[in-house]
């Protein structure tokens, strides 16, 4: 790394690590501003022309996005190009278009004003969703809406094509279109004020193997074009005007990380077996059919969580039984004989479906509201369509079915009764399905964890969703910055609850998986295994680090760690214990 002395004081800021790597270079400042939308009344005689103008803008925008897709496909590959499928779906959303036309017909204002008002309403709705991936759909809508407005107003689309020298791109936000337009040979790294690990811009950055740190609040106000900056995509640090000592230290870290990543890559090709010869099952969490490729690339033992609500959220209406069947069948066939755990619909509450908004009333507290199994049991026709689709797909691979948000045995019994009805219907029609289909339940509500002994009698497996379980158990809204620091996976209550669920499940001879974020964090993995968890399921790219640790420890040591943690009272002390265990077995050098 260069050691140029710039004579400015060093500033270190923390963001969210989004794409791994270390980069050092000068800042290219890219500030996006929203399109200014004029508002005026359209004369009645010209209103038909206004609708035609809107239709034309939609068509032009579609052609622009298709052109971007073709470029991304050519430069990065088909998986990255599919990111823009979500953009095309926004343009094909009949609810969005129809609401714009209704707004225009009722107010008489120009179509730019009406479209902007309606699209902003959609953006706000998605921005308030708790699920990080779904929240990022607000960015897709914003990106498309800005492009439509620019076409209506005859303005040129903003882009990063002016990046003609090697620079670190610093922006308030980067849309997927912006990211796709970046010349990977010129972008050293990406830093944004906003964003999350699941944003499409981040996915593109990873594909280009460009380090990225997002959520660095206000960084565009601190940095100036031409400033020197160091980006740590591993730990999420951004260092403005780094000192010579910092540059020297990061040069050493970069060499260590590169060597460690090579060891991770090699370990990931080996089985997940502890030093005392105990096999640990590592599965993948997926949301889209295309992610099956990642399951194979990272040598996962199948899928531990297939989130089916994304099939619904990417549609302008409730998908039919046949459409769902084809999706589930595709995943099952591609991964057979490895199992695929399909979670039934977790829509509602914080995950509204724009194409069927009438089914999801606005709630003051959606996290504790009308969602998941509650919604499904209240809409048996929708639920049965999905259950029949899953059953039919089970004839083409190894499928396990799992219910979300179960609060107790009565709710589980009601869900199973509907499943039995679907089995009887398919049997009557002589439609094939797996009669030995395994049925499990998520453990993510404290009442379910406390009554695990009762639930275990009526299902074949448990999957602990630690994200919601911790949130509900500790009364912590992770999205609330004032209290997010109180979200502690190593809280004694969390550890004891997981231990109780595992013990009760094992008494009934059923297995327990963890599919929340704890499962993909290598620091927590020995604790979970030591508590008796049978399987772990995580985002595919996290598997190598977890597998590496599994192969560097013994089950006996993990059990000792868990027993010691169960006797402790401080979340911070328990975390420190887990971190020490991790660092003793995973050395960078």
C-alpha positions as semicolon CSV with decimal commas, in nm:
position;residue;x (nm);y (nm);z (nm)
1;X;0,000;0,000;0,000
2;X;0,110;0,354;-0,067
3;X;0,232;0,555;0,232
4;X;0,173;0,907;0,099
5;X;0,154;1,171;0,372
6;X;-0,147;1,391;0,321
7;X;-0,102;1,602;0,634
8;X;-0,463;1,558;0,755
9;X;-0,586;1,400;1,076
10;X;-0,705;1,039;1,057
11;X;-1,081;0,981;1,095
12;X;-1,216;0,630;1,163
13;X;-1,587;0,557;1,112
14;X;-1,783;0,233;1,148
15;X;-2,031;0,101;0,893
16;X;-2,166;-0,238;0,791
17;X;-1,932;-0,483;0,620
18;X;-2,107;-0,567;0,293
19;X;-1,840;-0,700;0,054
20;X;-1,511;-0,833;0,186
21;X;-1,170;-0,695;0,099
22;X;-0,940;-0,402;0,174
23;X;-0,892;-0,107;-0,060
24;X;-0,703;0,221;-0,048
25;X;-0,735;0,515;-0,283
26;X;-0,881;0,857;-0,352
27;X;-1,247;0,945;-0,313
28;X;-1,486;0,980;-0,606
29;X;-1,788;1,159;-0,455
30;X;-2,124;1,067;-0,610
31;X;-2,426;1,250;-0,468
32;X;-2,767;1,142;-0,593
33;X;-3,063;1,375;-0,558
34;X;-3,428;1,300;-0,620
35;X;-3,589;1,425;-0,938
36;X;-3,772;1,754;-0,885
37;X;-4,132;1,693;-0,991
38;X;-4,342;1,989;-1,110
39;X;-4,712;1,990;-1,019
40;X;-4,981;2,138;-1,243
41;X;-5,337;2,073;-1,359
42;X;-5,390;1,905;-1,696
43;X;-5,668;2,038;-1,914
44;X;-5,951;1,782;-1,968
45;X;-5,891;1,783;-2,345
46;X;-5,528;1,676;-2,294
47;X;-5,582;1,404;-2,037
48;X;-5,582;1,117;-2,286
49;X;-5,247;1,241;-2,417
50;X;-5,118;1,242;-2,057
51;X;-5,203;0,873;-2,016
52;X;-5,033;0,795;-2,348
53;X;-4,726;0,987;-2,227
54;X;-4,722;0,775;-1,908
55;X;-4,750;0,451;-2,109
56;X;-4,461;0,563;-2,330
57;X;-4,240;0,643;-2,028
58;X;-4,306;0,295;-1,885
59;X;-4,213;0,139;-2,220
60;X;-3,891;0,343;-2,252
61;X;-3,794;0,257;-1,895
62;X;-3,850;-0,112;-1,964
63;X;-3,618;-0,094;-2,267
64;X;-3,352;0,087;-2,060
65;X;-3,359;-0,176;-1,787
66;X;-3,346;-0,460;-2,039
67;X;-3,037;-0,295;-2,191
68;X;-2,876;-0,275;-1,845
69;X;-2,961;-0,643;-1,787
70;X;-2,791;-0,739;-2,111
71;X;-2,477;-0,544;-2,015
72;X;-2,466;-0,696;-1,667
73;X;-2,522;-1,044;-1,811
74;X;-2,231;-0,988;-2,048
75;X;-1,993;-0,835;-1,790
76;X;-2,085;-1,012;-1,464
77;X;-2,309;-1,306;-1,550
78;X;-2,675;-1,417;-1,559
79;X;-2,721;-1,440;-1,180
80;X;-2,628;-1,073;-1,136
81;X;-2,848;-0,977;-1,432
82;X;-3,148;-1,135;-1,259
83;X;-3,129;-0,860;-0,998
84;X;-3,310;-0,644;-1,252
85;X;-3,600;-0,888;-1,275
86;X;-3,729;-0,708;-0,965
87;X;-3,712;-0,378;-1,155
88;X;-3,911;-0,516;-1,445
89;X;-4,168;-0,654;-1,199
90;X;-4,215;-0,303;-1,060
91;X;-4,296;-0,180;-1,410
92;X;-4,539;-0,469;-1,457
93;X;-4,710;-0,412;-1,122
94;X;-5,069;-0,346;-1,231
95;X;-5,160;-0,218;-0,886
96;X;-4,894;0,056;-0,906
97;X;-4,999;0,158;-1,258
98;X;-5,373;0,142;-1,185
99;X;-5,334;0,351;-0,869
100;X;-5,141;0,613;-1,067
101;X;-5,417;0,633;-1,328
102;X;-5,685;0,656;-1,056
103;X;-5,490;0,933;-0,884
104;X;-5,464;1,118;-1,217
105;X;-5,834;1,077;-1,298
106;X;-5,947;1,192;-0,953
107;X;-5,711;1,491;-0,913
108;X;-5,633;1,604;-1,269
109;X;-5,272;1,670;-1,174
110;X;-4,994;1,586;-1,423
111;X;-4,897;1,222;-1,438
112;X;-4,547;1,284;-1,292
113;X;-4,705;1,417;-0,972
114;X;-4,951;1,128;-0,951
115;X;-4,690;0,859;-1,019
116;X;-4,451;1,015;-0,770
117;X;-4,719;1,024;-0,499
118;X;-4,819;0,660;-0,550
119;X;-4,461;0,526;-0,582
120;X;-4,356;0,714;-0,266
121;X;-4,639;0,540;-0,082
122;X;-4,506;0,202;-0,194
123;X;-4,149;0,301;-0,101
124;X;-4,259;0,401;0,250
125;X;-4,450;0,074;0,297
126;X;-4,150;-0,140;0,204
127;X;-3,907;0,080;0,400
128;X;-4,099;0,001;0,720
129;X;-4,071;-0,379;0,679
130;X;-3,857;-0,551;0,942
131;X;-3,712;-0,810;0,704
132;X;-3,386;-0,669;0,565
133;X;-3,419;-0,828;0,222
134;X;-3,775;-0,706;0,173
135;X;-3,686;-0,361;0,300
136;X;-3,436;-0,338;0,016
137;X;-3,723;-0,372;-0,234
138;X;-3,794;-0,008;-0,149
139;X;-3,464;0,066;-0,324
140;X;-3,578;-0,123;-0,634
141;X;-3,901;0,078;-0,647
142;X;-3,713;0,406;-0,587
143;X;-3,463;0,324;-0,862
144;X;-3,737;0,244;-1,116
145;X;-3,953;0,540;-1,008
146;X;-3,663;0,785;-1,057
147;X;-3,600;0,643;-1,403
148;X;-3,970;0,670;-1,501
149;X;-3,983;1,030;-1,374
150;X;-3,665;1,120;-1,566
151;X;-3,819;0,978;-1,884
152;X;-4,145;1,168;-1,826
153;X;-3,949;1,491;-1,775
154;X;-3,706;1,429;-2,061
155;X;-3,403;1,421;-1,830
156;X;-3,094;1,207;-1,879
157;X;-3,045;0,926;-1,627
158;X;-2,764;0,974;-1,377
159;X;-2,489;0,715;-1,385
160;X;-2,132;0,643;-1,279
161;X;-1,988;0,625;-1,630
162;X;-1,778;0,934;-1,550
163;X;-1,563;0,717;-1,323
164;X;-1,258;0,696;-1,551
165;X;-0,978;0,667;-1,291
166;X;-0,923;0,418;-1,012
167;X;-1,120;0,560;-0,720
168;X;-1,317;0,468;-0,407
169;X;-1,682;0,550;-0,484
170;X;-1,841;0,738;-0,192
171;X;-2,216;0,800;-0,226
172;X;-2,523;0,872;-0,019
173;X;-2,675;0,566;-0,187
174;X;-2,609;0,358;-0,495
175;X;-2,899;0,215;-0,690
176;X;-2,868;-0,120;-0,866
177;X;-2,857;0,069;-1,197
178;X;-2,568;0,282;-1,068
179;X;-2,379;-0,023;-0,943
180;X;-2,428;-0,204;-1,273
181;X;-2,281;0,092;-1,459
182;X;-1,958;0,099;-1,259
183;X;-1,645;-0,006;-1,445
184;X;-1,502;-0,270;-1,210
185;X;-1,151;-0,192;-1,333
186;X;-1,186;0,165;-1,200
187;X;-1,382;0,114;-0,876
188;X;-1,150;0,027;-0,588
189;X;-1,430;0,010;-0,331
190;X;-1,780;0,139;-0,251
191;X;-1,886;0,332;0,060
192;X;-2,244;0,452;0,116
193;X;-2,425;0,653;0,382
194;X;-2,722;0,413;0,371
195;X;-2,795;0,054;0,271
196;X;-2,764;-0,297;0,413
197;X;-2,588;-0,627;0,345
198;X;-2,878;-0,745;0,126
199;X;-2,906;-0,445;-0,107
200;X;-2,880;-0,525;-0,476
201;X;-2,598;-0,273;-0,512
202;X;-2,401;-0,479;-0,260
203;X;-2,472;-0,799;-0,455
204;X;-2,326;-0,636;-0,765
205;X;-2,023;-0,515;-0,565
206;X;-1,957;-0,869;-0,441
207;X;-1,985;-1,000;-0,795
208;X;-1,723;-0,747;-0,907
209;X;-1,512;-0,850;-0,603
210;X;-1,508;-0,488;-0,491
211;X;-1,489;-0,419;-0,114
212;X;-1,799;-0,239;0,015
213;X;-1,903;-0,080;0,344
214;X;-2,259;0,054;0,374
215;X;-2,456;0,239;0,639
216;X;-2,169;0,482;0,711
217;X;-2,400;0,762;0,817
218;X;-2,304;1,109;0,699
219;X;-1,978;1,000;0,539
220;X;-2,052;1,196;0,221
221;X;-2,048;1,511;0,438
222;X;-1,705;1,423;0,583
223;X;-1,527;1,313;0,267
224;X;-1,420;1,538;-0,018
225;X;-1,338;1,442;-0,375
226;X;-0,970;1,349;-0,390
227;X;-0,935;1,265;-0,019
228;X;-0,746;0,945;0,057
229;X;-0,947;0,670;0,221
230;X;-0,894;0,313;0,335
231;X;-1,192;0,075;0,320
232;X;-1,199;-0,235;0,541
233;X;-1,471;-0,456;0,393
234;X;-1,402;-0,727;0,654
235;X;-1,478;-0,534;0,973
236;X;-1,680;-0,246;0,824
237;X;-1,432;0,033;0,902
238;X;-1,373;0,333;0,674
239;X;-1,062;0,537;0,754
240;X;-1,032;0,885;0,608
241;X;-0,675;1,017;0,575
242;X;-0,515;0,698;0,717
243;X;-0,176;0,741;0,887
244;X;0,138;0,559;0,774
245;X;0,107;0,331;1,078
246;X;-0,252;0,242;0,980
247;X;-0,150;0,171;0,622
248;X;0,135;-0,052;0,741
249;X;-0,098;-0,240;0,979
250;X;-0,360;-0,292;0,708
251;X;-0,099;-0,411;0,462
252;X;-0,018;-0,691;0,707
253;X;-0,390;-0,763;0,767
254;X;-0,453;-0,783;0,393
255;X;-0,182;-1,049;0,351
256;X;-0,320;-1,244;0,649
257;X;-0,678;-1,229;0,521
258;X;-0,578;-1,349;0,177
259;X;-0,402;-1,651;0,325
260;X;-0,695;-1,725;0,556
261;X;-0,948;-1,705;0,272
262;X;-0,743;-1,958;0,075
263;X;-0,758;-2,193;0,376
264;X;-1,135;-2,138;0,407
265;X;-1,183;-2,222;0,042
266;X;-0,985;-2,543;0,083
267;X;-1,165;-2,643;0,406
268;X;-1,505;-2,590;0,247
269;X;-1,439;-2,877;0,007
270;X;-1,399;-3,110;0,306
271;X;-1,681;-3,257;0,520
272;X;-1,797;-3,068;0,832
273;X;-1,652;-3,309;1,086
274;X;-1,509;-3,214;1,426
275;X;-1,164;-3,324;1,542
276;X;-1,333;-3,596;1,749
277;X;-1,509;-3,732;1,437
278;X;-1,861;-3,586;1,489
279;X;-2,042;-3,482;1,169
280;X;-2,228;-3,150;1,175
281;X;-2,498;-3,080;0,916
282;X;-2,461;-2,738;0,749
283;X;-2,749;-2,627;0,527
284;X;-2,833;-2,313;0,333
285;X;-3,101;-2,046;0,368
286;X;-3,241;-1,938;0,031
287;X;-3,514;-1,708;-0,093
288;X;-3,512;-1,750;-0,470
289;X;-3,488;-2,043;-0,710
290;X;-3,170;-1,898;-0,863
291;X;-2,991;-1,937;-0,530
292;X;-2,983;-2,315;-0,576
293;X;-2,653;-2,258;-0,758
294;X;-2,507;-2,105;-0,440
295;X;-2,619;-2,407;-0,236
296;X;-2,407;-2,625;-0,463
297;X;-2,117;-2,381;-0,492
298;X;-2,074;-2,373;-0,114
299;X;-2,120;-2,750;-0,068
300;X;-2,423;-2,714;0,162
301;X;-2,608;-3,024;0,284
302;X;-2,928;-2,909;0,115
303;X;-3,158;-2,623;0,216
304;X;-3,256;-2,568;0,578
305;X;-3,486;-2,274;0,505
306;X;-3,659;-2,187;0,177
307;X;-3,851;-1,864;0,240
308;X;-4,154;-1,898;0,011
309;X;-4,300;-1,550;0,068
310;X;-4,061;-1,410;-0,191
311;X;-4,254;-1,595;-0,463
312;X;-4,559;-1,395;-0,351
313;X;-4,386;-1,061;-0,303
314;X;-4,242;-1,068;-0,654
315;X;-4,589;-1,116;-0,804
316;X;-4,872;-0,869;-0,865
317;X;-5,125;-1,126;-0,736
318;X;-5,141;-1,439;-0,520
319;X;-4,952;-1,710;-0,716
320;X;-5,155;-2,011;-0,823
321;X;-5,101;-2,365;-0,692
322;X;-4,948;-2,463;-1,027
323;X;-4,703;-2,172;-1,029
324;X;-4,588;-2,257;-0,678
325;X;-4,565;-2,628;-0,757
326;X;-4,331;-2,560;-1,049
327;X;-4,107;-2,340;-0,830
328;X;-4,082;-2,592;-0,545
329;X;-4,040;-2,884;-0,789
330;X;-3,750;-2,706;-0,959
331;X;-3,562;-2,657;-0,631
332;X;-3,631;-3,014;-0,513
333;X;-3,516;-3,169;-0,842
334;X;-3,201;-2,961;-0,865
335;X;-3,090;-3,048;-0,512
336;X;-3,207;-3,412;-0,484
337;X;-3,121;-3,623;-0,294
338;X;-3,031;-3,342;-0,051
339;X;-3,334;-3,223;0,150
340;X;-3,513;-2,890;0,105
341;X;-3,700;-2,747;0,405
342;X;-3,982;-2,532;0,267
343;X;-4,127;-2,282;0,511
344;X;-4,491;-2,198;0,449
345;X;-4,599;-1,844;0,383
346;X;-4,471;-1,577;0,624
347;X;-4,659;-1,284;0,473
348;X;-4,852;-1,022;0,662
349;X;-4,770;-0,774;0,934
350;X;-4,428;-0,639;0,843
351;X;-4,432;-0,809;0,498
352;X;-4,733;-0,668;0,312
353;X;-4,800;-0,790;-0,041
354;X;-4,858;-0,493;-0,268
355;X;-5,050;-0,705;-0,519
356;X;-5,305;-0,807;-0,253
357;X;-5,297;-0,511;-0,016
358;X;-5,664;-0,562;0,082
359;X;-5,568;-0,883;0,263
360;X;-5,323;-0,705;0,493
361;X;-5,472;-0,425;0,703
362;X;-5,233;-0,163;0,841
363;X;-5,131;-0,242;1,199
364;X;-4,978;-0,039;1,481
365;X;-4,751;-0,328;1,581
366;X;-4,704;-0,559;1,281
367;X;-4,428;-0,765;1,445
368;X;-4,682;-0,899;1,693
369;X;-4,969;-0,893;1,450
370;X;-5,151;-1,057;1,164
371;X;-4,886;-1,261;0,988
372;X;-4,747;-1,603;0,893
373;X;-4,948;-1,901;1,024
374;X;-5,213;-1,666;1,166
375;X;-5,279;-1,526;0,821
376;X;-5,269;-1,872;0,660
377;X;-5,519;-2,028;0,902
378;X;-5,746;-1,730;0,843
379;X;-5,723;-1,778;0,463
380;X;-5,748;-2,157;0,415
381;X;-5,786;-2,132;0,036
382;X;-5,452;-1,954;0,001
383;X;-5,293;-2,188;0,256
384;X;-5,424;-2,502;0,088
385;X;-5,298;-2,391;-0,253
386;X;-4,950;-2,369;-0,107
387;X;-4,971;-2,694;0,089
388;X;-5,092;-2,887;-0,218
389;X;-4,810;-2,735;-0,424
390;X;-4,552;-2,842;-0,164
391;X;-4,701;-3,191;-0,140
392;X;-4,701;-3,237;-0,517
393;X;-4,340;-3,118;-0,538
394;X;-4,241;-3,369;-0,269
395;X;-4,280;-3,645;-0,530
396;X;-3,977;-3,502;-0,715
397;X;-3,718;-3,481;-0,439
398;X;-3,669;-3,475;-0,063
399;X;-3,892;-3,202;0,078
400;X;-3,964;-3,121;0,441
401;X;-4,243;-2,878;0,530
402;X;-4,217;-2,621;0,811
403;X;-4,467;-2,379;0,968
404;X;-4,360;-2,029;1,084
405;X;-4,472;-1,836;1,393
406;X;-4,636;-2,129;1,573
407;X;-4,726;-2,016;1,924
408;X;-4,854;-2,343;2,074
409;X;-4,984;-2,695;2,025
410;X;-5,339;-2,594;1,927
411;X;-5,211;-2,379;1,638
412;X;-4,986;-2,662;1,521
413;X;-5,280;-2,905;1,533
414;X;-5,494;-2,670;1,320
415;X;-5,219;-2,637;1,061
416;X;-5,169;-3,014;1,048
417;X;-5,544;-3,064;1,006
418;X;-5,540;-2,844;0,695
419;X;-5,239;-3,041;0,567
420;X;-5,429;-3,367;0,619
421;X;-5,721;-3,227;0,416
422;X;-5,481;-3,148;0,130
423;X;-5,331;-3,498;0,144
424;X;-5,681;-3,648;0,123
425;X;-5,771;-3,428;-0,176
426;X;-5,457;-3,531;-0,366
427;X;-5,511;-3,897;-0,279
428;X;-5,868;-3,881;-0,414
429;X;-5,736;-3,736;-0,740
430;X;-5,456;-3,994;-0,751
431;X;-5,191;-3,719;-0,753
432;X;-4,853;-3,836;-0,623
433;X;-4,682;-3,694;-0,314
434;X;-4,444;-3,821;-0,047
435;X;-4,662;-3,991;0,216
436;X;-4,371;-3,975;0,463
437;X;-4,322;-3,599;0,421
438;X;-4,159;-3,462;0,737
439;X;-4,338;-3,172;0,904
440;X;-4,164;-2,933;1,140
441;X;-4,220;-2,603;1,313
442;X;-4,022;-2,287;1,364
443;X;-3,945;-2,204;1,726
444;X;-3,940;-1,825;1,724
445;X;-4,207;-1,729;1,978
446;X;-4,122;-1,774;2,349
447;X;-4,450;-1,958;2,410
448;X;-4,345;-2,220;2,154
449;X;-4,004;-2,258;2,316
450;X;-4,156;-2,299;2,662
451;X;-4,402;-2,563;2,535
452;X;-4,146;-2,742;2,319
453;X;-4,226;-3,067;2,503
454;X;-4,585;-3,045;2,377
455;X;-4,500;-2,939;2,021
456;X;-4,239;-3,213;1,984
457;X;-4,514;-3,475;2,008
458;X;-4,687;-3,341;1,693
459;X;-4,401;-3,273;1,450
460;X;-4,085;-3,428;1,308
461;X;-3,830;-3,152;1,370
462;X;-3,773;-2,803;1,512
463;X;-3,595;-2,508;1,354
464;X;-3,506;-2,226;1,592
465;X;-3,539;-1,884;1,431
466;X;-3,303;-1,694;1,660
467;X;-3,366;-1,352;1,501
468;X;-3,729;-1,331;1,612
469;X;-3,690;-1,549;1,921
470;X;-3,428;-1,313;2,068
471;X;-3,628;-1,008;1,963
472;X;-3,946;-1,135;2,130
473;X;-3,773;-1,284;2,434
474;X;-3,579;-0,966;2,518
475;X;-3,848;-0,721;2,395
476;X;-3,596;-0,563;2,157
477;X;-3,687;-0,408;1,823
478;X;-3,364;-0,458;1,627
479;X;-3,462;-0,177;1,391
480;X;-3,479;0,075;1,675
481;X;-3,134;0,235;1,696
482;X;-3,197;0,350;2,054
483;X;-3,218;-0,006;2,187
484;X;-3,059;-0,222;1,915
485;X;-2,748;-0,261;2,134
486;X;-2,961;-0,456;2,383
487;X;-3,015;-0,732;2,125
488;X;-2,780;-0,991;2,277
489;X;-2,766;-1,350;2,144
490;X;-2,555;-1,446;2,446
491;X;-2,812;-1,329;2,700
492;X;-2,852;-1,609;2,961
493;X;-3,227;-1,625;2,886
494;X;-3,154;-1,695;2,519
495;X;-2,901;-1,967;2,591
496;X;-3,124;-2,135;2,849
497;X;-3,423;-2,125;2,615
498;X;-3,226;-2,285;2,330
499;X;-3,104;-2,553;2,572
500;X;-3,462;-2,624;2,685
501;X;-3,586;-2,657;2,325
502;X;-3,300;-2,895;2,237
503;X;-3,349;-3,111;2,548
504;X;-3,726;-3,146;2,499
505;X;-3,685;-3,223;2,128
506;X;-3,426;-3,491;2,195
507;X;-3,651;-3,654;2,455
508;X;-3,900;-3,705;2,171
509;X;-3,616;-3,814;1,939
510;X;-3,656;-3,525;1,694
511;X;-3,376;-3,303;1,559
512;X;-3,322;-2,931;1,614
513;X;-3,183;-2,688;1,360
514;X;-3,096;-2,320;1,400
515;X;-3,166;-2,107;1,093
516;X;-3,129;-1,755;1,235
517;X;-2,825;-1,527;1,214
518;X;-2,657;-1,702;1,509
519;X;-2,612;-2,013;1,293
520;X;-2,400;-1,825;1,039
521;X;-2,179;-1,645;1,292
522;X;-1,874;-1,865;1,358
523;X;-1,828;-1,710;1,704
524;X;-2,164;-1,856;1,820
525;X;-2,138;-2,189;1,638
526;X;-1,945;-2,381;1,910
527;X;-2,198;-2,261;2,170
528;X;-2,492;-2,384;1,962
529;X;-2,327;-2,719;1,891
530;X;-2,233;-2,754;2,255
531;X;-2,595;-2,690;2,355
532;X;-2,690;-2,991;2,142
533;X;-2,818;-2,829;1,822
534;X;-2,811;-3,093;1,546
535;X;-2,804;-2,878;1,231
536;X;-2,717;-2,522;1,128
537;X;-2,861;-2,335;0,831
538;X;-2,724;-2,007;0,700
539;X;-2,670;-1,781;0,399
540;X;-2,448;-1,986;0,163
541;X;-2,138;-1,757;0,165
542;X;-2,113;-1,798;0,544
543;X;-2,068;-2,177;0,523
544;X;-1,688;-2,183;0,464
545;X;-1,605;-1,993;0,786
546;X;-1,844;-2,209;0,990
547;X;-1,712;-2,531;0,838
548;X;-1,353;-2,424;0,900
549;X;-1,427;-2,374;1,271
550;X;-1,617;-2,702;1,299
551;X;-1,314;-2,883;1,160
552;X;-1,085;-2,702;1,407
553;X;-1,268;-2,797;1,730
554;X;-1,397;-3,100;1,920
555;X;-1,753;-3,163;2,027
556;X;-1,627;-3,226;2,382
557;X;-1,473;-2,877;2,399
558;X;-1,793;-2,722;2,257
559;X;-1,996;-2,899;2,527
560;X;-1,760;-2,768;2,796
561;X;-1,803;-2,417;2,651
562;X;-2,182;-2,447;2,661
563;X;-2,185;-2,580;3,018
564;X;-1,964;-2,293;3,133
565;X;-2,183;-2,040;2,951
566;X;-2,497;-2,179;3,116
567;X;-2,345;-2,100;3,457
568;X;-2,261;-1,739;3,368
569;X;-2,483;-1,434;3,420
570;X;-2,337;-1,161;3,196
571;X;-2,411;-1,157;2,819
572;X;-2,083;-0,973;2,757
573;X;-1,882;-1,228;2,956
574;X;-2,048;-1,514;2,768
575;X;-1,969;-1,347;2,435
576;X;-1,607;-1,295;2,543
577;X;-1,588;-1,666;2,633
578;X;-1,721;-1,761;2,286
579;X;-1,486;-1,517;2,113
580;X;-1,184;-1,654;2,298
581;X;-1,284;-2,010;2,200
582;X;-1,311;-1,895;1,838
583;X;-0,979;-1,708;1,828
584;X;-0,788;-1,997;1,988
585;X;-0,893;-2,223;1,701
586;X;-0,902;-1,983;1,407
587;X;-0,574;-1,807;1,348
588;X;-0,525;-1,573;1,055
589;X;-0,156;-1,645;1,017
